[in-house]
Amino acid sequence: MAKSKGARIVITLECSNKTGDFSKKRKPGVFRYTTTKNRRNTPNRIELKKFCPNCNQHCLFKEIK
């Protein structure tokens, strides 16, 4: 029987840069990262600055369901 991970859960981070300027984008679509967080230490949704290859720059990524 496998052990449970406890308070750590897998979350998805999505690029929040929703600008209409598609000339600067490399390709259309939404870019997402997956990571884990500790539910006890950070009960709220997290926001991280990460590189978005669609926007070709560092953008704010927000946690989604």
Buried (B, 14 or more C-beta within 10 A) or exposed (E): EEEEEEEEEEBEBBBEBEEEEEEEBEEEEEBEBEEEBEEEEEEEEEEEEEEBEBBEEEBEBBBEE
